[in-house]
């Protein structure tokens, strides 16, 4: 099977509409206007390389569809569901040995943060098992390619005006341009949006640097002194996000003062109706902006994101409401589901957010006894807490969150939606921009 490069190679950073000229206007301000020529040579080179990179990416997506179609045809021939066929193929993969796991550990010790082999053994074995299963699938599909006739009728990158034109025939199955575009719309959107995000970030950095110099000059001070006054000297607790937050706020003030308008736009995102009814929330119930976070309480990235959301709530006050939904990654975090049950039990006693604060700060201790200890720390009714933790309706509600999350396209944590738009940049800067865009679009 051809290796499919969806969202993992640098080429995804090159997808955008072609034909951008270096003198095209990207942004305006009272200070000066900006074109592509104001950005780095690497960015200009990316635009020049766009057609080839886009063509390569589309071909890789088509190969993915061909492989999926081959498996579908084989499942029909064997009168099996595709899921059962794939599992049958995976079952042929040889299980990794302890020696293989130890060899992997010794060759990659730096990625395990000083943990011993015993601490990460199960994680490595799962990784190696998944790798062997993927290799078995690739080998099987390659054999199908030799047996099932494949005819390429048109280049996937040709400028066909008929959506029903056939690109490729695989046995008795045909893939049309319309089917290709529909199937790969999310991947192509992600690629285009990734590139747009990069361009806008570089553009805003350039404008910010220029405006800092202009503002310092207008005030008769050195730019370093202005940065110190607006950012460095205001840092209090030296948290990982505090400087970024202060920088984003200073950037916002300068952009407003100099009337900065970013004309360059990325692809229009889809807006989903994310259910929030009956879910734990914080902030103004009637807020115009609703942030929904799908979280796993054993996920380190979720723990790192939580204080950013708290900062956003504090910054935008009544304009923002935060809703938390569950998405425990049970395959990699053995205590995540239990922690979610405990949080739901705490919610029934009105202490959800207080409880998850403790969970995020104690992710290495989410066993049953520790979860009870955190409940006692908050003064919860322990008899009720323990009963609720075992309540089937709580477990069912967590699984419902997971299933609905998958329907919204959630596959990892944290995944955040701002007024139904999936957040691509989970940072203070990204959150502030998403919130302000949502406020503007009211």
C-alpha positions in Angstrom: 0.0 0.0 0.0 1.3 3.5 -0.8 2.1 5.5 2.2 -0.7 8.1 2.7 0.6 11.5 3.7 -2.4 13.2 5.3 -1.6 16.0 7.6 1.8 14.7 8.5 4.2 16.0 5.9 5.2 19.6 5.2 3.4 19.5 1.9 0.1 20.2 3.8 1.5 23.6 4.5 1.5 24.5 0.8 -2.2 24.0 0.0 -4.0 27.2 -1.0 -5.5 28.9 -4.0 -2.9 29.4 -6.7 -2.0 32.5 -8.6 -1.0 34.7 -5.6 1.2 37.5 -6.9 4.0 39.0 -4.8 2.4 42.5 -5.1 -1.1 41.3 -4.0 -2.4 43.2 -1.0 -2.6 41.1 2.1 -3.2 43.6 4.8 -3.7 47.4 5.3 -3.0 49.7 8.3 -2.6 53.4 9.1 1.1 52.7 9.3 1.5 51.0 5.9 0.1 48.3 3.6 1.5 44.7 3.2 2.0 42.4 0.2 3.4 38.9 -0.1 6.8 40.5 -1.0 7.0 41.8 2.6 7.2 38.2 3.9 10.1 35.9 3.9 11.6 34.2 0.9 10.5 30.8 2.3 6.9 31.9 2.2 7.2 33.2 -1.4 8.9 29.9 -2.4 6.0 28.0 -0.8 3.5 29.9 -3.1 5.7 29.1 -6.2 5.8 25.4 -5.3 2.1 25.2 -4.7 0.9 23.5 -7.9 3.3 20.6 -7.6 2.7 20.1 -3.9 -1.1 20.2 -4.4 -0.9 17.7 -7.2 1.2 15.3 -5.1 -1.2 15.6 -2.2 -4.3 15.0 -4.2 -2.7 11.9 -5.8 -1.8 10.6 -2.3 -5.5 11.1 -1.3 -6.6 9.1 -4.3 -4.3 6.3 -3.4 -5.9 6.2 0.0 -9.3 5.8 -1.7 -8.1 3.1 -4.0 -6.8 1.1 -1.0 -10.1 1.5 0.8 -12.0 0.4 -2.3 -9.8 -2.7 -2.7 -10.6 -3.8 0.8 -14.3 -3.1 0.3 -14.3 -5.3 -2.9 -12.4 -8.1 -1.0 -14.9 -8.0 1.9 -17.7 -8.3 -0.5 -16.0 -11.3 -2.2 -15.5 -13.0 1.2 -18.9 -12.1 2.4 -17.4 -10.3 5.4 -17.9 -6.9 6.8 -15.0 -4.6 6.2 -14.4 -4.3 9.9 -14.1 -8.1 10.2 -11.8 -8.4 7.2 -9.5 -5.7 8.5 -9.4 -7.4 11.9 -8.7 -10.7 10.3 -5.7 -9.2 8.5 -4.5 -7.5 11.6 -4.7 -10.9 13.4 -2.1 -12.3 11.0 0.5 -9.8 12.3 3.1 -11.3 14.6 2.9 -10.0 18.1 6.0 -7.9 19.2 8.3 -9.6 21.6 9.6 -8.1 24.9 13.1 -8.1 23.3 11.8 -6.0 20.4 10.2 -3.6 22.8 13.4 -3.3 24.8 15.4 -2.7 21.6 13.0 0.1 20.7 13.3 1.6 24.2 17.1 1.6 24.0 17.1 3.2 20.6 14.6 5.9 21.6 15.3 6.6 25.3 15.3 10.3 24.8 11.6 10.4 24.0 10.5 8.8 27.2 11.4 11.5 29.6 13.6 9.4 31.8 11.0 6.8 32.5 12.2 3.2 33.0 11.5 0.4 30.5 9.0 -1.2 32.8 7.1 2.1 33.1 6.7 2.4 29.3 6.8 -1.3 28.3 3.0 -1.6 27.6 3.0 1.6 25.7 5.8 0.4 23.4 4.3 -3.0 22.9 1.0 -1.3 21.8 2.9 0.9 19.4 4.9 -2.0 17.9 1.7 -4.1 17.6 -0.1 -1.3 15.8 2.9 -0.9 13.5 3.0 -4.6 12.6 -0.8 -4.6 12.0 -0.4 -1.6 9.7 2.4 -3.4 7.8 0.1 -6.5 7.5 -2.6 -4.3 6.0 -0.2 -2.7 3.5 1.1 -6.1 2.4 -2.5 -7.4 2.0 -3.6 -4.4 -0.1 -0.5 -4.6 -2.3 -1.5 -8.2 -3.1 -5.0 -7.1 -3.9 -3.5 -4.5 -6.3 -1.9 -7.4 -8.2 -5.1 -9.3 -8.5 -7.8 -6.7 -9.0 -7.6 -4.6 -12.2 -7.1 -0.9 -11.8 -7.6 1.5 -14.7 -6.7 5.2 -14.4 -9.2 7.1 -16.6 -8.2 10.6 -15.8 -5.6 12.5 -13.8 -7.0 13.5 -10.4 -5.6 16.9 -11.0 -7.1 17.5 -14.5 -9.5 20.4 -14.8 -12.6 18.3 -15.5 -15.9 20.3 -15.8 -18.0 17.2 -15.2 -18.2 16.0 -11.6 -19.4 12.6 -12.8 -16.3 11.9 -14.9 -14.5 8.8 -13.7 -10.9 9.2 -12.4 -10.2 5.5 -11.7 -11.9 2.1 -12.1 -11.1 -0.6 -9.6 -12.7 -3.9 -10.5 -16.4 -3.0 -10.9 -16.1 0.1 -8.7 -15.5 3.6 -10.1 -14.3 6.8 -8.4 -15.6 10.0 -9.9 -14.3 13.5 -9.4 -17.4 14.3 -7.3 -16.8 11.3 -5.0 -13.1 12.2 -4.7 -13.9 15.8 -3.7 -16.6 14.9 -1.3 -14.6 12.2 0.4 -11.5 14.3 0.8 -13.1 17.6 1.5 -12.0 17.6 5.2 -8.4 16.7 4.4 -8.2 19.3 1.7 -9.7 21.9 4.0 -7.2 21.1 6.7 -4.3 21.4 4.3 -5.6 24.7 2.9 -6.4 26.0 6.4 -2.9 25.0 7.7 -1.3 27.0 5.0 -3.6 30.0 5.5 -2.9 29.9 9.2 0.9 30.0 8.6 0.6 32.9 6.2 -1.6 34.9 8.5 0.7 34.2 11.5 3.8 35.4 9.6 1.9 38.4 8.3 0.7 39.4 11.8 4.2 38.9 13.2 5.6 41.3 10.6 3.0 43.9 11.2 3.4 43.6 15.0 7.1 44.1 14.8 6.7 47.1 12.6 4.0 48.6 14.8 6.1 48.1 18.0 8.9 50.2 16.3 6.4 52.8 15.1 4.7 53.1 18.5 8.1 53.3 20.3 9.2 56.0 18.0 6.0 58.0 18.5 6.5 57.8 22.2 10.2 58.6 22.1 11.3 55.4 23.8 13.3 52.4 22.7 11.3 49.4 21.4 12.8 47.1 24.1 11.6 49.5 26.8 8.1 49.5 25.3 8.1 45.7 25.2 9.2 45.7 28.8 6.5 48.1 29.9 3.7 46.3 28.1 4.7 42.7 28.5 7.9 41.7 30.5 7.3 43.9 33.5 3.7 42.7 33.8 4.6 39.0 34.2 3.7 37.9 37.7 3.7 34.1 38.0 5.8 33.2 35.0 3.4 30.6 33.8 3.9 29.0 30.5 1.2 31.1 28.8 1.4 34.4 30.7 3.9 36.1 28.3 1.9 34.9 25.3 -1.3 36.3 26.8 0.3 39.7 27.5 1.8 39.7 24.0 -1.5 38.9 22.4 -3.3 41.7 24.3 -0.6 44.2 23.3 -0.8 43.1 19.7 -4.6 43.5 19.8 -4.3 47.1 21.2 -1.8 48.1 18.5 -3.8 46.5 15.7 -6.9 48.4 16.8 -4.9 51.7 17.2 -3.4 51.5 13.7 -6.6 50.0 12.2 -5.0 46.9 10.9 -7.1 44.9 8.4 -6.0 41.4 7.4 -7.3 41.0 3.8 -5.8 37.5 3.3 -8.3 34.9 4.3 -8.2 31.1 4.6 -11.0 28.7 3.6 -14.4 29.2 5.2 -14.7 26.7 8.1 -17.8 24.5 8.6 -19.9 25.4 11.6 -21.3 22.5 13.6 -24.2 22.5 16.1 -22.3 21.2 19.1 -24.8 20.0 21.8 -24.3 21.6 25.2 -27.6 20.9 26.9 -27.1 19.4 30.3 -23.3 19.6 30.1 -21.2 21.3 32.9 -20.5 24.9 32.0 -18.9 28.0 33.4 -19.6 31.6 32.6 -22.6 33.6 31.4 -25.3 31.2 30.3 -26.4 33.8 27.7 -22.9 34.5 26.5 -22.6 35.1 22.7 -19.6 32.9 22.5 -19.7 29.3 23.6 -16.4 27.3 23.9 -16.8 23.6 24.0 -13.8 21.5 25.0 -13.7 17.7 24.6 -11.3 16.6 27.3 -9.6 13.6 28.8 -8.6 14.2 32.4 -5.5 12.1 32.1 -4.3 14.0 29.0 -1.3 16.3 29.7 -2.3 18.6 26.8 -5.8 19.0 28.3 -4.2 20.0 31.6 -2.0 22.5 29.8 -5.0 23.9 27.9 -7.3 24.3 30.9 -5.6 27.4 32.4 -5.7 29.0 28.9 -9.5 28.7 28.9 -9.7 30.1 32.4 -7.7 33.1 31.2 -10.0 33.6 28.3 -13.0 33.4 30.6 -11.4 36.0 32.8 -10.5 38.3 29.9 -13.9 38.3 28.1 -16.1 38.1 31.2 -19.8 37.7 30.3 -19.1 37.3 26.6 -17.9 33.7 26.9 -19.2 30.5 28.3 -17.1 27.3 28.7 -18.7 23.9 28.3 -16.7 20.7 29.0 -17.6 17.4 27.4 -15.9 14.0 27.9 -13.6 12.2 25.5 -11.5 9.8 27.5 -8.9 8.1 25.4 -9.3 4.7 27.1 -6.9 2.9 24.8 -3.9 5.0 26.1 -5.1 6.4 29.4 -6.2 3.6 31.7 -7.6 5.9 34.4 -9.3 8.5 32.1 -12.8 6.9 32.1 -12.7 6.5 35.9 -11.6 10.1 36.3 -14.5 11.2 34.0 -17.0 9.2 36.2 -15.6 10.9 39.3 -15.9 14.3 37.7 -19.5 13.6 36.8 -20.2 12.5 40.4 -18.6 15.7 41.6 -20.8 17.6 39.2 -23.9 16.2 40.8 -22.8 17.9 44.0 -22.1 21.2 42.2 -18.3 20.9 42.3 -17.4 19.8 38.8 -14.9 22.6 37.9 -13.3 22.5 41.4 -12.9 18.8 41.0 -11.3 18.8 37.5 -8.9 21.5 38.7 -7.6 18.8 41.1 -7.6 16.1 38.4 -5.5 18.2 36.0 -3.0 18.9 38.7 -2.7 15.2 39.8 -2.7 13.3 36.5 -0.2 10.8 37.9 -2.6 9.8 40.7 -6.1 9.0 39.2 -6.6 5.6 40.8 -9.8 4.9 42.7 -8.5 5.8 46.2 -7.0 9.1 44.9 -10.2 10.1 43.3 -12.0 9.5 46.6 -9.4 11.5 48.4 -10.0 14.5 46.0 -13.7 14.3 46.7 -13.0 14.4 50.5 -10.7 17.3 49.9 -13.7 19.3 48.5 -15.9 18.2 51.3 -18.3 16.1 49.1 -20.8 13.7 50.5 -18.7 10.5 50.1 -21.5 8.0 50.3 -23.3 9.8 47.5 -20.1 10.4 45.6 -19.2 6.6 45.6 -22.7 5.7 44.6 -22.7 8.1 41.7 -19.4 6.9 40.5 -20.9 3.5 40.0 -24.1 4.9 38.5 -24.7 3.4 35.0 -26.3 6.6 33.8 -23.1 8.5 34.4 -21.1 5.9 32.4 -23.7 6.0 29.6 -23.5 9.8 29.5 -19.7 9.7 29.1 -20.0 7.1 26.2 -22.6 9.4 24.7 -20.2 12.3 24.8 -17.5 10.1 23.1 -19.9 9.0 20.3 -21.2 12.5 19.6 -17.6 13.8 19.7 -16.7 11.3 17.0 -19.6 12.5 14.9 -18.2 16.1 15.3 -14.8 14.9 14.0 -13.2 14.6 17.4 -10.4 12.0 17.4 -7.9 13.5 20.0 -7.8 15.7 23.0 -8.1 18.5 23.6 -10.5 19.3 20.8 -12.1 22.7 21.1 -15.0 24.3 19.3 -15.8 28.1 19.4 -19.4 28.7 18.4 -19.3 25.4 16.5 -16.0 26.1 14.6 -13.2 23.7 15.4 -10.2 25.6 16.9 -7.0 24.9 14.9 -4.6 26.9 17.0 -4.9 25.9 20.7 -3.0 28.7 22.2 -3.9 32.0 23.9 -3.4 33.8 20.6 -5.6 31.3 18.7 -8.3 31.4 21.4 -8.4 35.2 21.5 -8.7 35.4 17.7 -11.4 32.7 17.6 -13.4 34.5 20.4 -13.1 37.9 18.7 -14.1 36.5 15.3 -17.1 34.9 17.0 -18.1 38.2 18.6 -17.7 40.0 15.3 -19.9 37.5 13.5 -22.8 37.9 16.0 
